[in-house]
Amino acid sequence: MYMYISSRAALIRNLGVALLNGAITLIILLIAPLGLTAVIINTMLVTAASFVNAIAGDTVVKFLQPSQIKTIIENSEIRIEKSESKRF
């Protein structure tokens, strides 16, 4: 089963995941005895890192989709044919 999702929906999902991770981090860090500045900076960094990781994961999934694999195979076959024709 393959899940096809638009880039806008993926962006909204990734933003939701990042904000949820940031909120959880904020709650955990507010319990810890840290300064407010450290808590805010850490929360923003976790939110940004979650967003970047979600985007990277989507990129890998997009790369591994059957349509991409078919294109890669076709391109490699063309390169092999060209290299074989140059040898002879």
Biopython code that builds the backbone (N, CA, C, O; Angstrom):
import numpy as np
from Bio.PDB.StructureBuilder import StructureBuilder

atoms = [
    (1, "MET", "N", (0.840, -1.172, 0.000)),
    (1, "MET", "CA", (0.000, 0.000, 0.000)),
    (1, "MET", "C", (0.888, 1.239, 0.000)),
    (1, "MET", "O", (1.789, 1.361, 0.830)),
    (2, "TYR", "N", (0.637, 2.151, -0.924)),
    (2, "TYR", "CA", (1.411, 3.372, -1.021)),
    (2, "TYR", "C", (0.546, 4.556, -0.621)),
    (2, "TYR", "O", (-0.643, 4.606, -0.935)),
    (3, "MET", "N", (1.150, 5.499, 0.068)),
    (3, "MET", "CA", (0.427, 6.683, 0.479)),
    (3, "MET", "C", (0.932, 7.869, -0.331)),
    (3, "MET", "O", (2.102, 8.241, -0.240)),
    (4, "TYR", "N", (0.058, 8.449, -1.109)),
    (4, "TYR", "CA", (0.420, 9.622, -1.884)),
    (4, "TYR", "C", (-0.171, 10.836, -1.191)),
    (4, "TYR", "O", (-1.361, 10.865, -0.879)),
    (5, "ILE", "N", (0.655, 11.826, -0.954)),
    (5, "ILE", "CA", (0.235, 13.003, -0.211)),
    (5, "ILE", "C", (0.792, 14.232, -0.928)),
    (5, "ILE", "O", (1.922, 14.220, -1.418)),
    (6, "SER", "N", (-0.005, 15.277, -0.982)),
    (6, "SER", "CA", (0.443, 16.484, -1.672)),
    (6, "SER", "C", (1.530, 17.175, -0.854)),
    (6, "SER", "O", (1.669, 16.941, 0.347)),
    (7, "SER", "N", (2.284, 18.017, -1.520)),
    (7, "SER", "CA", (3.362, 18.711, -0.804)),
    (7, "SER", "C", (2.796, 19.669, 0.247)),
    (7, "SER", "O", (3.422, 19.876, 1.287)),
    (8, "ARG", "N", (1.634, 20.250, -0.004)),
    (8, "ARG", "CA", (1.015, 21.145, 0.985)),
    (8, "ARG", "C", (0.581, 20.361, 2.222)),
    (8, "ARG", "O", (0.777, 20.814, 3.350)),
    (9, "ALA", "N", (-0.008, 19.188, 2.010)),
    (9, "ALA", "CA", (-0.429, 18.359, 3.144)),
    (9, "ALA", "C", (0.786, 17.872, 3.933)),
    (9, "ALA", "O", (0.747, 17.816, 5.162)),
    (10, "ALA", "N", (1.864, 17.521, 3.228)),
    (10, "ALA", "CA", (3.085, 17.083, 3.910)),
    (10, "ALA", "C", (3.669, 18.226, 4.738)),
    (10, "ALA", "O", (4.139, 18.008, 5.854)),
    (11, "LEU", "N", (3.638, 19.439, 4.195)),
    (11, "LEU", "CA", (4.151, 20.599, 4.933)),
    (11, "LEU", "C", (3.338, 20.835, 6.206)),
    (11, "LEU", "O", (3.905, 21.082, 7.270)),
    (12, "ILE", "N", (2.030, 20.760, 6.098)),
    (12, "ILE", "CA", (1.159, 20.959, 7.272)),
    (12, "ILE", "C", (1.408, 19.851, 8.299)),
    (12, "ILE", "O", (1.495, 20.123, 9.496)),
    (13, "ARG", "N", (1.521, 18.600, 7.832)),
    (13, "ARG", "CA", (1.799, 17.486, 8.747)),
    (13, "ARG", "C", (3.138, 17.672, 9.451)),
    (13, "ARG", "O", (3.233, 17.480, 10.663)),
    (14, "ASN", "N", (4.166, 18.041, 8.704)),
    (14, "ASN", "CA", (5.493, 18.240, 9.289)),
    (14, "ASN", "C", (5.487, 19.391, 10.284)),
    (14, "ASN", "O", (6.124, 19.314, 11.335)),
    (15, "LEU", "N", (4.775, 20.445, 9.957)),
    (15, "LEU", "CA", (4.675, 21.579, 10.881)),
    (15, "LEU", "C", (3.942, 21.161, 12.154)),
    (15, "LEU", "O", (4.321, 21.569, 13.252)),
    (16, "GLY", "N", (2.899, 20.353, 12.013)),
    (16, "GLY", "CA", (2.174, 19.857, 13.188)),
    (16, "GLY", "C", (3.043, 18.982, 14.072)),
    (16, "GLY", "O", (3.017, 19.103, 15.297)),
    (17, "VAL", "N", (3.816, 18.099, 13.447)),
    (17, "VAL", "CA", (4.729, 17.239, 14.211)),
    (17, "VAL", "C", (5.763, 18.086, 14.943)),
    (17, "VAL", "O", (6.043, 17.854, 16.119)),
    (18, "ALA", "N", (6.327, 19.064, 14.250)),
    (18, "ALA", "CA", (7.343, 19.919, 14.863)),
    (18, "ALA", "C", (6.770, 20.710, 16.038)),
    (18, "ALA", "O", (7.406, 20.815, 17.087)),
    (19, "LEU", "N", (5.576, 21.261, 15.865)),
    (19, "LEU", "CA", (4.968, 22.039, 16.953)),
    (19, "LEU", "C", (4.622, 21.141, 18.142)),
    (19, "LEU", "O", (4.786, 21.548, 19.292)),
    (20, "LEU", "N", (4.151, 19.941, 17.878)),
    (20, "LEU", "CA", (3.844, 19.020, 18.969)),
    (20, "LEU", "C", (5.114, 18.640, 19.727)),
    (20, "LEU", "O", (5.118, 18.623, 20.958)),
    (21, "ASN", "N", (6.187, 18.336, 19.005)),
    (21, "ASN", "CA", (7.453, 18.022, 19.670)),
    (21, "ASN", "C", (7.965, 19.226, 20.465)),
    (21, "ASN", "O", (8.495, 19.067, 21.565)),
    (22, "GLY", "N", (7.809, 20.404, 19.917)),
    (22, "GLY", "CA", (8.212, 21.608, 20.639)),
    (22, "GLY", "C", (7.399, 21.819, 21.903)),
    (22, "GLY", "O", (7.946, 22.203, 22.937)),
    (23, "ALA", "N", (6.097, 21.572, 21.832)),
    (23, "ALA", "CA", (5.236, 21.736, 23.007)),
    (23, "ALA", "C", (5.600, 20.732, 24.097)),
    (23, "ALA", "O", (5.647, 21.077, 25.278)),
    (24, "ILE", "N", (5.857, 19.496, 23.697)),
    (24, "ILE", "CA", (6.256, 18.478, 24.681)),
    (24, "ILE", "C", (7.579, 18.870, 25.334)),
    (24, "ILE", "O", (7.740, 18.749, 26.549)),
    (25, "THR", "N", (8.518, 19.337, 24.521)),
    (25, "THR", "CA", (9.809, 19.772, 25.057)),
    (25, "THR", "C", (9.640, 20.945, 26.014)),
    (25, "THR", "O", (10.281, 20.989, 27.065)),
    (26, "LEU", "N", (8.787, 21.887, 25.658)),
    (26, "LEU", "CA", (8.545, 23.049, 26.521)),
    (26, "LEU", "C", (7.995, 22.606, 27.876)),
    (26, "LEU", "O", (8.433, 23.095, 28.917)),
    (27, "ILE", "N", (7.055, 21.698, 27.858)),
    (27, "ILE", "CA", (6.475, 21.215, 29.119)),
    (27, "ILE", "C", (7.538, 20.526, 29.971)),
    (27, "ILE", "O", (7.624, 20.765, 31.175)),
    (28, "ILE", "N", (8.344, 19.676, 29.348)),
    (28, "ILE", "CA", (9.386, 18.973, 30.099)),
    (28, "ILE", "C", (10.408, 19.951, 30.662)),
    (28, "ILE", "O", (10.818, 19.834, 31.817)),
    (29, "LEU", "N", (10.815, 20.909, 29.848)),
    (29, "LEU", "CA", (11.852, 21.841, 30.287)),
    (29, "LEU", "C", (11.357, 22.843, 31.330)),
    (29, "LEU", "O", (12.145, 23.325, 32.143)),
    (30, "LEU", "N", (10.082, 23.155, 31.315)),
    (30, "LEU", "CA", (9.564, 24.071, 32.339)),
    (30, "LEU", "C", (9.560, 23.416, 33.715)),
    (30, "LEU", "O", (9.593, 24.108, 34.733)),
    (31, "ILE", "N", (9.521, 22.104, 33.750)),
    (31, "ILE", "CA", (9.589, 21.388, 35.022)),
    (31, "ILE", "C", (11.020, 21.420, 35.563)),
    (31, "ILE", "O", (11.237, 21.508, 36.771)),
    (32, "ALA", "N", (11.998, 21.346, 34.645)),
    (32, "ALA", "CA", (13.412, 21.317, 35.052)),
    (32, "ALA", "C", (13.838, 22.698, 35.556)),
    (32, "ALA", "O", (13.303, 23.715, 35.116)),
    (33, "PRO", "N", (14.791, 22.729, 36.471)),
    (33, "PRO", "CA", (15.254, 24.020, 37.012)),
    (33, "PRO", "C", (16.269, 24.710, 36.085)),
    (33, "PRO", "O", (17.458, 24.769, 36.397)),
    (34, "LEU", "N", (15.794, 25.227, 34.953)),
    (34, "LEU", "CA", (16.645, 25.961, 34.015)),
    (34, "LEU", "C", (16.146, 27.396, 33.910)),
    (34, "LEU", "O", (15.033, 27.710, 34.330)),
    (35, "GLY", "N", (16.963, 28.241, 33.357)),
    (35, "GLY", "CA", (16.532, 29.609, 33.109)),
    (35, "GLY", "C", (15.527, 29.650, 31.970)),
    (35, "GLY", "O", (15.502, 28.760, 31.119)),
    (36, "LEU", "N", (14.709, 30.676, 31.958)),
    (36, "LEU", "CA", (13.667, 30.800, 30.940)),
    (36, "LEU", "C", (14.264, 30.918, 29.537)),
    (36, "LEU", "O", (13.711, 30.375, 28.581)),
    (37, "THR", "N", (15.378, 31.616, 29.413)),
    (37, "THR", "CA", (16.012, 31.771, 28.101)),
    (37, "THR", "C", (16.466, 30.416, 27.561)),
    (37, "THR", "O", (16.273, 30.127, 26.380)),
    (38, "ALA", "N", (17.063, 29.589, 28.409)),
    (38, "ALA", "CA", (17.505, 28.263, 27.984)),
    (38, "ALA", "C", (16.320, 27.407, 27.553)),
    (38, "ALA", "O", (16.412, 26.663, 26.577)),
    (39, "VAL", "N", (15.227, 27.509, 28.265)),
    (39, "VAL", "CA", (14.024, 26.739, 27.939)),
    (39, "VAL", "C", (13.474, 27.168, 26.577)),
    (39, "VAL", "O", (13.136, 26.323, 25.748)),
    (40, "ILE", "N", (13.387, 28.464, 26.348)),
    (40, "ILE", "CA", (12.836, 28.977, 25.087)),
    (40, "ILE", "C", (13.739, 28.608, 23.909)),
    (40, "ILE", "O", (13.249, 28.161, 22.872)),
    (41, "ILE", "N", (15.045, 28.791, 24.060)),
    (41, "ILE", "CA", (15.976, 28.480, 22.972)),
    (41, "ILE", "C", (15.950, 26.980, 22.662)),
    (41, "ILE", "O", (15.914, 26.584, 21.497)),
    (42, "ASN", "N", (15.967, 26.159, 23.697)),
    (42, "ASN", "CA", (15.931, 24.713, 23.490)),
    (42, "ASN", "C", (14.640, 24.284, 22.806)),
    (42, "ASN", "O", (14.666, 23.429, 21.921)),
    (43, "THR", "N", (13.529, 24.858, 23.197)),
    (43, "THR", "CA", (12.242, 24.531, 22.580)),
    (43, "THR", "C", (12.239, 24.905, 21.105)),
    (43, "THR", "O", (11.773, 24.128, 20.272)),
    (44, "MET", "N", (12.751, 26.078, 20.776)),
    (44, "MET", "CA", (12.807, 26.499, 19.371)),
    (44, "MET", "C", (13.725, 25.589, 18.561)),
    (44, "MET", "O", (13.421, 25.263, 17.413)),
    (45, "LEU", "N", (14.842, 25.182, 19.149)),
    (45, "LEU", "CA", (15.765, 24.298, 18.440)),
    (45, "LEU", "C", (15.155, 22.920, 18.203)),
    (45, "LEU", "O", (15.331, 22.341, 17.131)),
    (46, "VAL", "N", (14.444, 22.393, 19.188)),
    (46, "VAL", "CA", (13.796, 21.090, 19.017)),
    (46, "VAL", "C", (12.705, 21.193, 17.953)),
    (46, "VAL", "O", (12.562, 20.285, 17.134)),
    (47, "THR", "N", (11.945, 22.264, 17.949)),
    (47, "THR", "CA", (10.899, 22.457, 16.940)),
    (47, "THR", "C", (11.502, 22.524, 15.542)),
    (47, "THR", "O", (11.009, 21.868, 14.624)),
    (48, "ALA", "N", (12.558, 23.305, 15.372)),
    (48, "ALA", "CA", (13.200, 23.432, 14.060)),
    (48, "ALA", "C", (13.821, 22.107, 13.620)),
    (48, "ALA", "O", (13.708, 21.723, 12.456)),
    (49, "ALA", "N", (14.471, 21.412, 14.543)),
    (49, "ALA", "CA", (15.092, 20.128, 14.203)),
    (49, "ALA", "C", (14.039, 19.091, 13.823)),
    (49, "ALA", "O", (14.257, 18.301, 12.904)),
    (50, "SER", "N", (12.915, 19.082, 14.509)),
    (50, "SER", "CA", (11.836, 18.156, 14.168)),
    (50, "SER", "C", (11.304, 18.435, 12.769)),
    (50, "SER", "O", (11.035, 17.507, 12.006)),
    (51, "PHE", "N", (11.155, 19.697, 12.439)),
    (51, "PHE", "CA", (10.654, 20.077, 11.117)),
    (51, "PHE", "C", (11.634, 19.653, 10.021)),
    (51, "PHE", "O", (11.226, 19.097, 9.002)),
    (52, "VAL", "N", (12.916, 19.914, 10.230)),
    (52, "VAL", "CA", (13.938, 19.546, 9.242)),
    (52, "VAL", "C", (14.007, 18.029, 9.088)),
    (52, "VAL", "O", (14.136, 17.527, 7.971)),
    (53, "ASN", "N", (13.924, 17.303, 10.183)),
    (53, "ASN", "CA", (13.947, 15.836, 10.109)),
    (53, "ASN", "C", (12.722, 15.288, 9.384)),
    (53, "ASN", "O", (12.834, 14.324, 8.627)),
    (54, "ALA", "N", (11.572, 15.881, 9.602)),
    (54, "ALA", "CA", (10.365, 15.430, 8.909)),
    (54, "ALA", "C", (10.481, 15.690, 7.409)),
    (54, "ALA", "O", (10.082, 14.849, 6.604)),
    (55, "ILE", "N", (11.024, 16.849, 7.027)),
    (55, "ILE", "CA", (11.234, 17.163, 5.607)),
    (55, "ILE", "C", (12.225, 16.164, 4.999)),
    (55, "ILE", "O", (12.010, 15.678, 3.889)),
    (56, "ALA", "N", (13.290, 15.862, 5.712)),
    (56, "ALA", "CA", (14.282, 14.905, 5.211)),
    (56, "ALA", "C", (13.653, 13.521, 5.045)),
    (56, "ALA", "O", (13.930, 12.829, 4.066)),
    (57, "GLY", "N", (12.826, 13.123, 5.976)),
    (57, "GLY", "CA", (12.139, 11.839, 5.866)),
    (57, "GLY", "C", (11.215, 11.796, 4.658)),
    (57, "GLY", "O", (11.155, 10.784, 3.959)),
    (58, "ASP", "N", (10.495, 12.881, 4.405)),
    (58, "ASP", "CA", (9.637, 12.941, 3.228)),
    (58, "ASP", "C", (10.445, 12.858, 1.945)),
    (58, "ASP", "O", (10.000, 12.252, 0.970)),
    (59, "THR", "N", (11.627, 13.460, 1.934)),
    (59, "THR", "CA", (12.490, 13.412, 0.761)),
    (59, "THR", "C", (12.936, 11.981, 0.480)),
    (59, "THR", "O", (12.958, 11.551, -0.673)),
    (60, "VAL", "N", (13.289, 11.254, 1.520)),
    (60, "VAL", "CA", (13.697, 9.858, 1.345)),
    (60, "VAL", "C", (12.528, 9.019, 0.843)),
    (60, "VAL", "O", (12.698, 8.195, -0.057)),
    (61, "VAL", "N", (11.343, 9.220, 1.416)),
    (61, "VAL", "CA", (10.165, 8.461, 0.987)),
    (61, "VAL", "C", (9.841, 8.775, -0.470)),
    (61, "VAL", "O", (9.531, 7.869, -1.244)),
    (62, "LYS", "N", (9.909, 10.037, -0.845)),
    (62, "LYS", "CA", (9.648, 10.429, -2.234)),
    (62, "LYS", "C", (10.660, 9.781, -3.176)),
    (62, "LYS", "O", (10.296, 9.328, -4.261)),
    (63, "PHE", "N", (11.922, 9.736, -2.767)),
    (63, "PHE", "CA", (12.966, 9.126, -3.582)),
    (63, "PHE", "C", (12.722, 7.631, -3.774)),
    (63, "PHE", "O", (13.036, 7.083, -4.830)),
    (64, "LEU", "N", (12.168, 6.973, -2.765)),
    (64, "LEU", "CA", (11.965, 5.525, -2.809)),
    (64, "LEU", "C", (10.637, 5.110, -3.428)),
    (64, "LEU", "O", (10.363, 3.914, -3.530)),
    (65, "GLN", "N", (9.815, 6.048, -3.839)),
    (65, "GLN", "CA", (8.548, 5.695, -4.466)),
    (65, "GLN", "C", (8.797, 5.001, -5.799)),
    (65, "GLN", "O", (9.799, 5.270, -6.461)),
    (66, "PRO", "N", (7.892, 4.109, -6.197)),
    (66, "PRO", "CA", (8.090, 3.326, -7.421)),
    (66, "PRO", "C", (8.347, 4.173, -8.665)),
    (66, "PRO", "O", (9.145, 3.780, -9.516)),
    (67, "SER", "N", (7.699, 5.306, -8.787)),
    (67, "SER", "CA", (7.911, 6.135, -9.984)),
    (67, "SER", "C", (9.349, 6.635, -10.042)),
    (67, "SER", "O", (9.939, 6.686, -11.121)),
    (68, "GLN", "N", (9.919, 7.003, -8.905)),
    (68, "GLN", "CA", (11.305, 7.463, -8.871)),
    (68, "GLN", "C", (12.261, 6.319, -9.193)),
    (68, "GLN", "O", (13.227, 6.508, -9.933)),
    (69, "ILE", "N", (12.001, 5.146, -8.648)),
    (69, "ILE", "CA", (12.876, 4.000, -8.887)),
    (69, "ILE", "C", (12.854, 3.632, -10.366)),
    (69, "ILE", "O", (13.891, 3.306, -10.944)),
    (70, "LYS", "N", (11.665, 3.685, -10.982)),
    (70, "LYS", "CA", (11.552, 3.385, -12.408)),
    (70, "LYS", "C", (12.371, 4.380, -13.224)),
    (70, "LYS", "O", (13.056, 3.985, -14.167)),
    (71, "THR", "N", (12.310, 5.656, -12.878)),
    (71, "THR", "CA", (13.081, 6.672, -13.581)),
    (71, "THR", "C", (14.578, 6.437, -13.417)),
    (71, "THR", "O", (15.337, 6.584, -14.375)),
    (72, "ILE", "N", (15.004, 6.077, -12.224)),
    (72, "ILE", "CA", (16.422, 5.823, -11.971)),
    (72, "ILE", "C", (16.900, 4.635, -12.794)),
    (72, "ILE", "O", (17.982, 4.675, -13.380)),
    (73, "ILE", "N", (16.092, 3.573, -12.839)),
    (73, "ILE", "CA", (16.472, 2.384, -13.620)),
    (73, "ILE", "C", (16.558, 2.720, -15.096)),
    (73, "ILE", "O", (17.492, 2.299, -15.779)),
    (74, "GLU", "N", (15.580, 3.483, -15.599)),
    (74, "GLU", "CA", (15.604, 3.859, -17.012)),
    (74, "GLU", "C", (16.836, 4.704, -17.333)),
    (74, "GLU", "O", (17.473, 4.498, -18.367)),
    (75, "ASN", "N", (17.173, 5.638, -16.472)),
    (75, "ASN", "CA", (18.349, 6.478, -16.704)),
    (75, "ASN", "C", (19.632, 5.666, -16.661)),
    (75, "ASN", "O", (20.547, 5.909, -17.448)),
    (76, "SER", "N", (19.711, 4.706, -15.752)),
    (76, "SER", "CA", (20.926, 3.893, -15.675)),
    (76, "SER", "C", (21.050, 2.991, -16.902)),
    (76, "SER", "O", (22.160, 2.750, -17.376)),
    (77, "GLU", "N", (19.928, 2.491, -17.421)),
    (77, "GLU", "CA", (19.971, 1.670, -18.632)),
    (77, "GLU", "C", (20.439, 2.494, -19.828)),
    (77, "GLU", "O", (21.190, 1.999, -20.669)),
    (78, "ILE", "N", (20.002, 3.735, -19.905)),
    (78, "ILE", "CA", (20.426, 4.614, -21.000)),
    (78, "ILE", "C", (21.926, 4.860, -20.905)),
    (78, "ILE", "O", (22.622, 4.835, -21.920)),
    (79, "ARG", "N", (22.432, 5.097, -19.698)),
    (79, "ARG", "CA", (23.870, 5.321, -19.528)),
    (79, "ARG", "C", (24.681, 4.079, -19.891)),
    (79, "ARG", "O", (25.755, 4.182, -20.482)),
    (80, "ILE", "N", (24.161, 2.911, -19.535)),
    (80, "ILE", "CA", (24.859, 1.662, -19.868)),
    (80, "ILE", "C", (24.903, 1.480, -21.382)),
    (80, "ILE", "O", (25.939, 1.109, -21.933)),
    (81, "GLU", "N", (23.783, 1.740, -22.056)),
    (81, "GLU", "CA", (23.737, 1.609, -23.513)),
    (81, "GLU", "C", (24.714, 2.580, -24.180)),
    (81, "GLU", "O", (25.390, 2.211, -25.141)),
    (82, "LYS", "N", (24.795, 3.802, -23.685)),
    (82, "LYS", "CA", (25.702, 4.793, -24.253)),
    (82, "LYS", "C", (27.156, 4.371, -24.053)),
    (82, "LYS", "O", (27.982, 4.517, -24.954)),
    (83, "SER", "N", (27.463, 3.844, -22.859)),
    (83, "SER", "CA", (28.843, 3.440, -22.600)),
    (83, "SER", "C", (29.232, 2.225, -23.437)),
    (83, "SER", "O", (30.379, 2.119, -23.869)),
    (84, "GLU", "N", (28.302, 1.317, -23.669)),
    (84, "GLU", "CA", (28.581, 0.155, -24.505)),
    (84, "GLU", "C", (28.760, 0.545, -25.959)),
    (84, "GLU", "O", (29.587, -0.047, -26.654)),
    (85, "SER", "N", (28.005, 1.529, -26.438)),
    (85, "SER", "CA", (28.147, 1.955, -27.827)),
    (85, "SER", "C", (29.454, 2.703, -28.054)),
    (85, "SER", "O", (29.974, 2.695, -29.169)),
    (86, "LYS", "N", (29.993, 3.345, -27.034)),
    (86, "LYS", "CA", (31.274, 4.049, -27.140)),
    (86, "LYS", "C", (32.450, 3.064, -27.226)),
    (86, "LYS", "O", (33.464, 3.356, -27.860)),
    (87, "ARG", "N", (32.307, 1.904, -26.586)),
    (87, "ARG", "CA", (33.391, 0.944, -26.570)),
    (87, "ARG", "C", (33.610, 0.300, -27.926)),
    (87, "ARG", "O", (34.738, -0.047, -28.275)),
    (88, "PHE", "N", (32.546, 0.139, -28.689)),
    (88, "PHE", "CA", (32.674, -0.586, -29.962)),
    (88, "PHE", "C", (32.743, 0.327, -31.117)),
    (88, "PHE", "O", (32.852, -0.125, -32.257)),
]
sb = StructureBuilder()
sb.init_structure("model")
sb.init_model(0)
sb.init_chain("A")
sb.init_seg("    ")
for serial, (resi, resn, name, xyz) in enumerate(atoms, 1):
    if name == "N":
        sb.init_residue(resn, " ", resi, " ")
    sb.init_atom(name, np.array(xyz, "f"), 0.0, 1.0, " ", f" {name:<3s}", serial, name[0])
structure = sb.get_structure()
